[in-house]
């Protein structure tokens, strides 16, 4: 009788461990989905805030390292900017998953957004930005990081 109880407990522990592993597993398809929707939503937001002159950096600004400043005014610059934003979102999602793997805090995405914003801002010389540009970029990057953080936290808790 005692052996049966021990066997049942071991099976329950194995099932619980399997469920925990399934909860912690996020597939490549989910990362690609997050990168796609992050690119769509935050790309549109980036285009709108640039069109409304809240920031001098449009979506094509992300293609600047490849095409130069002159390439920002072309369709190729915008297309490359979209591709760079998609790749950046994919990489940021992987980094978030690696760094904040054990935390179940949705607000840790703010940390990711601040770090990504500081890294991008460093290359665009954010110390020379006006206050209006700085606040717009900070809001964009914080909401971008929050999107990644909340989505990955929700995905890991749903599974």
N, C-alpha and C positions, 0 to 999 in steps of 0.2 A: 504494500500500500504506500509506504514511504517512497519507494523507488518511482512509483507512478507519479506522485506529486512532484518529485524532483524533475522527472522527465517533462512534465507539463510546464513547469517553471522555465526549464531550459528552452523549450519550444517557444514560449511566450517571449523570452528574452531575445531569441533569434529573430522572431517576427518584429519585435520593437526595434532591433538594430537595423533590420532591413528597411523598415519604414523611415527610420532616421536617415539612412543613406539615401533613400529615394527623395526625402525632403531636401537634402543638401545637394542633390544633383540637378544642375540646370544644363540643358542640352545646348549644343551649338545653334540649333534652330531658334531657341529662345533668345540667344545673344544677337543673332542676325535680325530677329524680329524687333528687339529693343533698338538696335542700331538703325533699322529702317524707319521706325516710327519717330525715333528721336531726331533723325535727319529731316523727316517730313515736317514735324511740328516746329522744331527749333530752327529749321531752315526758313520756313515761312515767317516765323517771328523775326528772324534776323533780317529778312528782306523787307518786312514792314517797318521795323525800327530804323533801318537805313533809309528807306524811302521817305519816312517822316522826319529825317534829319536828326534823329536822336543820337546817332553814332555815325562817324565817317567810315566805319568798317562794315561793308556789306558781306554777303555770302562769298563773293568772288575774292575777298581778302584772304581767305584760307588758301587760295591757289597762288598767292604772291610769291612764296619761295620757289615755285616752279616756273611761273610765267613772268614774274617781275611786276612792277607797279603798272606798267602799260597794259598788261594782260587782264587787269581788273575790269576794264570796260568792255570786254568781249564776252560772247556767249561761251567760248571755251573756258574763260576764267570762271564764270559762274558754274559751268558743268564740273570743272576741276574742284571748285570750292565745295560743291555738293559731295563729290567723291571723298575729299579730305575730311569733311564733317562726318560722313558715314564711317570712314575708317577710324577717325578719332573717337566717335561714339562707341564703336566696337572695342577699341583698345581701352577706353575709360571704363566700359562695363566689365571687361576682364580684370582690370586693376582693382575696381571696386570689389569684385567678387573675391579676389585674392586677399586684399587688405582687410575687408570688413566681413570675412567669411562667417565668423562666429557671432557677430553682433546682429541683433534683430531690431536695431534702431533705424527708423526711416530717416531721421535727421542727419545721419552720417553722410548722406548724399550732399548735404550742404558743405561738409568738409571737402568732399571730392570736387564739388563745383568751385570752391574757393581755391583749391590747389590747381585745378585745370585753368581757371581764370588767371591766376598769378603766373602760371607757366606761359600761357598765350600772351598775356599782357607784357611779360618780360621781353618777348620777341617783338612786340609792337610798341615798345618803350612807353609803358603806361605811366611812368613818372612825368611825362610831358602832356598827358591828357588833361583836358578841362574837367571840372567837377561834374558837369552834365554827362560827358562821355563816360567818365569813371563810374558814375552811379548807374547808368544804363547797362554798361558792360557787366558790372557786379550783379545787377538783378538778372541779366540774361544767364550768366554762368552759374549763379546760385540756383536758379530754377532748373537749369539744364542738369546740374548735378543732383538736384532733388528728384527730378524725373527718373534718372538712372537708379538712384538709391532706393526710392520707393518701389519702383518696378521690380528690381531684383529682390528686395526684401519680401514683397508680396509673392513673387514667384517661389521663393524658397519656403515660405510659410504655407503656401497653398498645397505644395506637393507633400 
